[in-house]
Amino acid sequence: MSERTLEDLAESFALFGDWEERYRYLIDLGARLPPMDDGLKVEEHLVKGCTSKVWLVPSIQNGVFHFMADSDAQIVRGLVYLLVVAFQDKPVDYVRTYDIKAAFERLGLHQHLSPNRRNGFFAMVEKVQALAAAA
């Protein structure tokens, strides 16, 4: 992944003139996710609150948050990619306190995604932050 932060991605999104181009870019980002083993796509890894299926397999090693995630929907895979950029390989304290809602708004996605997709994205965020809080 070439983008290191959601702020870097916000700059990339700003280069597109309309929402359709940003939407295609989000789908392209989702295609960059590493493949998840089908054996991990089980009920216990499903994120509740998402209309599409989203699987999230977290771990914390030496105070650093790691996870694998995937979705069965293209646009949601793009949202999963955003989650990876925001939280993958970050210290647990960072994951607990990062204002991802503000970053999401800087991307300009809050006004263009359906309420179901927004809610699903923040269900993923809540799961990640809850796991970090429990660590």
Helices and strands as residue ranges (DSSP letters): H 6-14, H 19-30, G 38-40, G 43-45, E 54-61, E 64-71, H 74-87, E 90-91, H 92-97, H 100-107, H 115-134
